[in-house]
Amino acid sequence: MRGGAIVALDSSFLDQLAAVTGARHVATDEESRERASFDAFGPRRFPHTSPLAEARVDAVARPASTAEVSAIARLANEHRVPLIPYGGGTGVMGGVVPLRGGVSVDMRRMSAVLDVRRADRLARAQSGAYLADLEAAALANGLMLGHDPWSVPVATVGGAISTDGVGYRASKYGSMGDQVRALEVVLADGTVARTRPLPRQSAGPRLNGLFVGAEGSMGIITEATVELFPQPETRAFLTFGFGGFEAGHPAARRLFDIGLTPSLIELTEEAEPMARGFL
């Protein structure tokens, strides 16, 4: 949600922004602006000559509802101010770095896991919900989340979808985007769009795909329905040694050829070369 000629934020705009979220949920101090301007790809990872190392948003807004996100988008659209959605800040590609200032829309006040439907194997959560909370709700219903990155305690649902994150279980369950069944999204003009939670789609464009991996450029995800999976009856961790990577790779590939898909597989070269699998 960036682009076009923009204007600097003035006090009138900030007053209108504060009227949407409440003044205490709009920040313009240097610390808040710097924190919201980078993810795990911090300013020190840019070349010292890159202007992006000094990039900062002009303000941070923290909405509490889809209606507030919609109002922020309408206001920003009217004033041609860029919006950059912000989740847990665990991305590693610099997707939240502002190209030309603007407002960071911090989604973490919208953090509810709204429901878990055991029979449908679906969960519905606001985009600012932490993956750990979604996983806990799934486990309480005998299910599990298929997405399991290192950042589970601090990454958010919307951020994982917007980056199409790949977790440790991706070989079996796919990326986070593969697990999305429906989305609620605020578009650039403030329109709220919702897709239906269909397990499969045989006709028409797959609208969820417009927003998966788009890093917020197509809209701000406010709510998501994701597929959950049955908890395995048992788990086994297996380790095998090979003479080198070249010997281990065909063996790992053969697992998939015969339909034996581990939830996690890691082929590494260490002091004692080995391949690891988690079934």
C-alpha positions in Angstrom: 0.0 0.0 0.0 2.7 2.4 -1.1 3.2 4.6 -4.1 2.2 7.8 -5.8 3.0 11.4 -4.9 2.9 11.8 -1.1 2.8 14.7 1.3 4.5 15.1 4.6 2.4 14.3 7.7 1.1 17.5 9.3 -0.6 18.0 12.6 -4.0 17.9 11.0 -3.4 14.5 9.6 -2.0 13.2 12.9 -5.0 14.6 14.7 -7.4 12.8 12.4 -5.3 9.6 12.8 -5.5 9.9 16.6 -9.3 10.4 16.3 -9.5 6.9 14.8 -7.4 4.9 17.2 -7.2 7.2 20.2 -4.2 9.5 20.8 -2.4 7.0 23.0 -2.2 4.6 20.1 -0.4 6.9 17.7 3.3 7.3 18.2 5.7 9.7 16.6 8.7 9.4 19.0 12.0 8.4 17.5 12.2 5.0 19.3 8.7 3.8 18.1 9.4 5.0 14.6 12.7 3.2 14.3 11.4 0.0 15.8 8.5 -0.1 13.3 10.8 0.8 10.3 12.8 -2.5 10.4 12.2 -6.2 10.9 15.0 -8.7 11.6 16.7 -7.3 8.6 17.9 -4.3 10.6 19.6 -1.0 9.4 23.1 -2.5 10.0 22.5 -5.1 7.3 22.2 -2.4 4.6 25.3 -1.1 2.9 26.4 2.1 4.7 25.8 4.0 1.5 22.2 2.9 1.2 19.5 5.5 2.1 17.3 2.7 3.4 19.6 2.4 6.5 18.2 5.8 7.5 14.6 5.1 6.4 12.0 5.8 9.0 8.2 5.8 9.1 6.7 9.2 10.2 4.2 7.7 12.6 3.0 4.4 14.1 -0.7 3.7 14.5 -2.1 0.8 16.5 -5.7 0.0 15.5 -7.9 -2.3 17.6 -10.4 -3.3 15.0 -11.0 -3.9 11.3 -13.2 -0.7 11.3 -10.2 1.3 12.6 -7.9 -0.2 10.0 -10.5 0.8 7.3 -10.7 4.3 8.6 -6.9 4.6 8.6 -6.7 3.4 5.0 -9.4 5.9 3.9 -7.6 8.7 5.6 -4.2 7.7 4.2 -5.7 7.3 0.7 -7.2 10.8 0.9 -3.9 12.3 1.9 -1.8 10.0 -0.3 0.2 8.7 2.7 1.9 5.3 2.4 0.8 2.6 4.8 3.1 -0.2 5.9 1.5 -3.1 7.9 3.6 -4.3 10.8 3.2 -7.6 12.6 5.8 -9.2 14.9 8.8 -7.7 13.2 10.4 -11.1 12.6 10.7 -11.0 8.8 14.1 -11.4 7.4 13.7 -9.6 4.0 13.2 -6.0 5.1 9.6 -6.0 3.9 8.6 -3.3 6.4 11.3 -0.8 5.6 9.6 2.4 4.4 10.7 3.7 1.0 9.2 7.2 1.5 8.1 7.5 5.1 4.4 7.1 5.9 2.5 5.3 8.7 3.3 1.9 10.1 0.1 0.1 11.0 1.0 -2.0 14.0 -1.5 -4.9 14.1 -0.7 -6.3 17.5 -3.7 -4.9 19.3 -5.8 -7.1 17.1 -4.5 -10.3 18.7 -7.5 -12.6 19.3 -7.9 -16.2 18.3 -11.6 -15.9 17.5 -12.6 -19.6 17.2 -11.4 -23.1 16.5 -13.7 -25.4 14.7 -12.6 -29.0 15.5 -15.0 -30.7 13.0 -13.9 -28.4 10.2 -10.2 -28.3 11.3 -10.2 -24.6 10.9 -9.1 -21.7 13.1 -10.0 -18.0 12.7 -7.8 -15.4 14.2 -7.1 -11.7 13.9 -3.9 -10.9 12.1 -2.0 -9.7 15.2 -2.5 -13.0 17.0 0.8 -14.6 17.9 1.4 -18.0 16.3 2.1 -19.5 19.7 -1.4 -18.5 20.9 -3.0 -20.0 17.7 -1.0 -23.2 18.2 -2.1 -23.4 21.9 -5.7 -23.0 20.9 -5.3 -25.7 18.3 -3.6 -28.1 20.7 -6.4 -27.6 23.2 -8.8 -29.0 20.5 -6.6 -32.0 19.6 -5.2 -30.2 16.5 -2.0 -28.5 15.5 -0.8 -25.6 13.4 1.2 -26.8 10.3 3.4 -23.7 10.4 6.2 -23.9 12.9 9.0 -21.3 12.4 11.7 -20.5 14.9 9.7 -17.3 15.7 6.4 -18.9 16.8 6.4 -17.1 20.2 6.7 -13.6 18.6 5.5 -13.9 14.9 2.0 -12.9 14.1 -0.6 -14.7 11.9 -0.9 -11.8 9.5 2.9 -11.4 9.2 3.4 -15.1 8.5 0.8 -14.9 5.7 2.0 -11.6 4.3 5.6 -13.1 4.0 4.3 -16.6 3.1 6.6 -17.9 5.8 8.2 -21.4 5.6 8.5 -23.2 8.9 10.2 -26.4 10.0 7.1 -28.5 9.1 6.9 -27.1 5.5 8.0 -30.3 3.8 4.7 -32.0 5.0 2.3 -29.1 5.5 3.5 -26.4 3.1 4.1 -22.7 3.7 1.8 -20.6 5.8 0.1 -19.4 2.6 -0.7 -23.0 1.7 -2.7 -23.3 4.9 -4.9 -20.2 4.4 -8.5 -20.9 3.7 -10.1 -17.4 3.9 -9.0 -13.8 4.6 -10.4 -10.5 5.7 -8.4 -7.6 4.1 -8.6 -3.9 4.1 -7.8 -2.5 0.6 -6.1 0.8 -0.1 -9.3 2.8 -0.3 -10.6 1.4 3.0 -12.9 -1.2 1.4 -13.1 -4.4 3.5 -12.9 -7.5 1.4 -13.6 -11.0 2.6 -13.1 -14.4 1.0 -15.0 -17.5 1.8 -13.4 -20.4 3.7 -13.4 -23.0 0.9 -11.3 -26.1 1.3 -10.9 -26.3 -2.5 -11.8 -24.0 -5.4 -12.5 -25.2 -8.9 -13.5 -22.0 -10.6 -12.6 -18.3 -10.6 -9.5 -16.6 -9.4 -8.0 -17.6 -6.1 -8.3 -14.3 -4.3 -6.4 -15.3 -1.2 -3.3 -15.6 -3.4 -3.4 -11.9 -4.1 -2.4 -11.2 -0.5 -0.3 -14.2 0.5 3.4 -13.2 0.3 2.5 -9.7 -0.9 4.1 -8.0 2.2 1.1 -5.8 2.6 1.4 -4.2 -0.8 -2.1 -5.4 -1.9 -3.9 -4.7 1.3 -3.8 -5.1 5.1 -4.8 -8.5 6.4 -7.0 -8.1 9.4 -8.3 -11.6 9.9 -7.5 -15.1 8.6 -9.0 -18.6 8.6 -6.3 -21.2 8.4 -6.4 -25.0 8.2 -5.4 -27.1 11.2 -4.1 -30.6 11.2 -4.6 -33.7 13.5 -1.9 -34.2 16.1 0.1 -37.2 15.2 -0.4 -40.3 17.4 3.4 -40.7 17.7 6.5 -38.9 16.6 9.9 -40.4 15.8 13.2 -38.6 15.4 15.7 -40.5 13.2 19.3 -39.7 12.4 21.3 -41.3 9.6 25.0 -40.8 8.7 26.3 -40.5 5.2 29.8 -40.1 3.7 28.9 -36.6 2.5 26.1 -34.3 1.2 26.3 -35.9 -2.2 25.5 -39.4 -0.7 22.8 -38.1 1.6 20.8 -36.1 -0.9 19.6 -39.0 -3.0 18.5 -40.8 0.2 16.5 -37.8 1.4 14.9 -37.4 -2.0 13.9 -41.0 -2.1 11.8 -40.6 1.0 9.5 -38.2 -1.0 9.6 -40.5 -4.1 8.0 -43.4 -2.1 5.5 -41.1 -0.3 7.2 -41.1 3.1 7.0 -37.4 3.8 8.6 -36.3 7.1 7.3 -33.2 8.8 10.9 -32.0 9.1 14.0 -33.0 7.2 17.4 -31.5 7.5 20.5 -32.6 5.6 23.6 -31.0 7.0 27.4 -31.3 6.7 28.9 -31.3 10.2 32.0 -32.8 11.8 30.2 -36.1 11.6 28.0 -35.8 8.4 24.4 -36.9 9.0 20.8 -36.5 7.7 18.0 -36.0 10.1 14.3 -36.7 9.8 11.3 -36.1 12.0 8.3 -38.2 11.1 
